[in-house]
Amino acid sequence: MDLDWPAVAVGFAWGAGYLAVLSVPVFAGLRWTAVPLVLASGLLAGAAAGRLARRDARAGGRHGLAAGLLTGACFAAGFWTALSTPGLSVGVFYGFNYLLATSAGQVRLIATNGPLVVSALALLGGAAVAALGYVAGREAPKRGADAGFIEP
């Protein structure tokens, strides 16, 4: 598996940067709408890595998966840390924390196994980000035009 690591690094930088922007307190009011916004980080990371790899769709998928895995790991670590540390939830992570806290009284599993639920959601979210990175990376090279600057 021959990966173009600079392309993967750029994809990861885009995905992690996007997650960092979503951590701004302005996004604290989002609840369920935060889910697709966070998952979009995988699409962004995978598309950037797949596009910069400049090969076929299969290689783009591998590059997108690598960038998506790194971005997914970043999400999982941030999600778990934000929800496991009292007072640390910011941005979209505050919305996730709010959803879990308000549903704890309705769903017994969340009330009795809070840390386990947070860990499972962090892993599932990270895996979803990685899977979307693969899909976006596979589709990015099919878009046709080469990446470049617009000339006047």
C-alpha positions as CSV (number, residue, x, y, z in Angstrom):
1,M,0.0,0.0,0.0
2,D,1.8,3.0,-1.3
3,L,0.4,6.2,0.2
4,D,1.2,9.7,-0.6
5,W,1.7,10.9,3.0
6,P,1.7,14.6,2.3
7,A,-1.8,14.2,0.7
8,V,-3.0,12.3,3.7
9,A,-1.5,15.0,6.0
10,V,-3.3,17.7,4.1
11,G,-6.6,15.8,4.3
12,F,-6.2,15.3,8.0
13,A,-5.3,18.9,8.5
14,W,-8.6,19.9,6.7
15,G,-10.6,17.5,8.7
16,A,-9.1,18.3,12.1
17,G,-9.2,22.0,11.3
18,Y,-12.9,21.7,10.5
19,L,-13.5,19.9,13.9
20,A,-11.6,22.7,15.6
21,V,-13.9,25.3,14.1
22,L,-16.9,23.3,15.3
23,S,-15.5,23.5,18.8
24,V,-16.0,27.2,18.9
25,P,-18.6,28.1,21.5
26,V,-20.9,29.7,18.8
27,F,-21.9,26.1,17.9
28,A,-22.9,25.2,21.4
29,G,-26.6,25.6,20.7
30,L,-26.7,22.8,18.0
31,R,-28.2,19.5,19.1
32,W,-29.1,16.9,16.4
33,T,-27.9,19.2,13.6
34,A,-24.4,18.8,15.0
35,V,-24.2,15.2,13.9
36,P,-24.1,15.7,10.1
37,L,-21.8,18.7,10.6
38,V,-19.3,16.6,12.5
39,L,-19.6,13.7,10.0
40,A,-18.8,16.1,7.3
41,S,-15.2,16.3,8.6
42,G,-14.6,12.8,7.2
43,L,-15.9,13.9,3.8
44,L,-13.7,17.0,3.9
45,A,-10.6,15.0,4.9
46,G,-11.2,12.2,2.4
47,A,-11.9,14.5,-0.5
48,A,-8.8,16.6,0.1
49,A,-6.6,13.5,0.5
50,G,-8.1,11.7,-2.5
51,R,-7.9,14.8,-4.7
52,L,-4.3,15.5,-3.9
53,A,-3.3,11.8,-4.4
54,R,-4.0,12.4,-8.2
55,R,-4.4,8.7,-9.0
56,D,-7.3,6.4,-9.7
57,A,-10.4,6.0,-7.6
58,R,-8.9,3.0,-5.7
59,A,-5.8,5.0,-4.6
60,G,-8.0,7.9,-3.7
61,G,-10.1,5.7,-1.5
62,R,-7.0,4.5,0.3
63,H,-5.8,8.0,0.8
64,G,-9.3,9.2,1.9
65,L,-9.5,6.3,4.4
66,A,-6.1,7.1,5.9
67,A,-7.1,10.8,6.3
68,G,-10.5,9.8,7.6
69,L,-9.0,7.4,10.2
70,L,-6.8,10.1,11.5
71,T,-9.7,12.6,11.6
72,G,-12.0,10.0,13.1
73,A,-9.4,9.3,15.8
74,C,-9.2,13.1,16.5
75,F,-13.0,13.2,16.8
76,A,-13.2,10.2,19.0
77,A,-10.5,11.6,21.4
78,G,-12.2,15.0,21.5
79,F,-15.7,13.6,22.0
80,W,-14.6,11.3,24.8
81,T,-12.5,13.9,26.5
82,A,-15.2,16.6,26.2
83,L,-18.0,14.4,27.5
84,S,-15.9,12.6,30.2
85,T,-14.5,15.8,31.7
86,P,-17.0,18.0,33.6
87,G,-17.1,21.6,32.4
88,L,-15.0,20.9,29.3
89,S,-17.7,20.5,26.6
90,V,-17.5,23.4,24.1
91,G,-19.0,23.9,20.7
92,V,-20.8,21.0,19.2
93,F,-19.5,18.8,22.0
94,Y,-21.7,20.8,24.4
95,G,-24.7,19.9,22.2
96,F,-23.8,16.2,22.3
97,N,-23.3,16.4,26.1
98,Y,-26.7,18.1,26.4
99,L,-28.4,15.3,24.3
100,L,-26.9,12.6,26.5
101,A,-27.7,14.3,29.7
102,T,-31.4,14.9,28.8
103,S,-31.9,11.4,27.5
104,A,-30.3,9.7,30.5
105,G,-33.7,9.9,32.3
106,Q,-35.5,8.3,29.4
107,V,-33.0,5.6,28.4
108,R,-31.9,3.4,31.2
109,L,-28.8,2.2,29.4
110,I,-27.4,5.8,29.3
111,A,-28.3,6.4,33.0
112,T,-26.6,3.2,34.2
113,N,-23.6,3.0,31.8
114,G,-22.8,6.6,31.0
115,P,-19.0,6.2,30.5
116,L,-19.5,3.0,28.4
117,V,-22.1,4.8,26.2
118,V,-19.8,7.8,25.7
119,S,-16.9,5.5,24.7
120,A,-19.1,3.5,22.3
121,L,-20.4,6.7,20.7
122,A,-16.9,8.1,20.3
123,L,-15.8,4.9,18.5
124,L,-18.9,4.7,16.3
125,G,-18.5,8.4,15.4
126,G,-14.8,7.9,14.6
127,A,-15.6,4.9,12.4
128,A,-18.3,6.8,10.6
129,V,-15.9,9.7,9.9
130,A,-13.4,7.2,8.6
131,A,-15.9,5.5,6.3
132,L,-17.1,8.8,4.9
133,G,-13.4,9.7,4.3
134,Y,-13.0,6.6,2.2
135,V,-16.1,7.3,0.2
136,A,-15.1,10.9,-0.5
137,G,-11.5,9.9,-1.3
138,R,-12.7,7.3,-3.7
139,E,-15.0,9.8,-5.5
140,A,-12.6,12.8,-5.5
141,P,-10.3,11.6,-8.4
142,K,-13.4,11.0,-10.6
143,R,-14.3,14.7,-10.5
144,G,-12.2,15.4,-13.6
145,A,-10.3,18.7,-13.2
146,D,-6.9,18.9,-11.8
147,A,-6.5,20.9,-8.6
148,G,-4.8,24.2,-9.3
149,F,-5.1,28.0,-9.2
150,I,-7.5,30.0,-11.3
151,E,-5.6,32.0,-13.8
152,P,-6.8,35.5,-14.8
